[in-house]
Amino acid sequence: MKGFFPIVALAGLGLAADMNVWDLDDSCQTSERKGAFEKAYSDAEVLAVKAQEDLEKLKGARPDFVSNMRTDWDRIARAATNMFGFVPNKDGHDPNEEHYSNVRYVYDRMVKTLHNDEMIPANGYGGLKPLLVCDESKFV
């Protein structure tokens, strides 16, 4: 029974993404295309949630002692510097600092849409869901 628990726990990671915030055009209604969208959506969801968690760690001070927590903080700080152009404060980054705040805002919105299935804005732009189109037939 002990060996069964990890399998059950990991099984939830493979669930199909809930893409209810999107409309799929008729050109996308093949199982191959739907599967590709669901995989990409799931991957984006995992990455957005992980990035948001990592950005949250920068609000805390860099650990003084050598540990996995310090290594993680350093990795996240390097990534933030290289990707977003700000150097995190080793004493804990101010959540109201403009660049950090802007990056967190973007990831918060991504997580709300991808992970929490909230459309932003709530009624879409113009009251419509975003439409995924797989060929040009819609435009010709």
Order of alpha helices (4+ residues) and beta strands (2+ residues): alpha-beta-alpha-alpha-alpha-beta
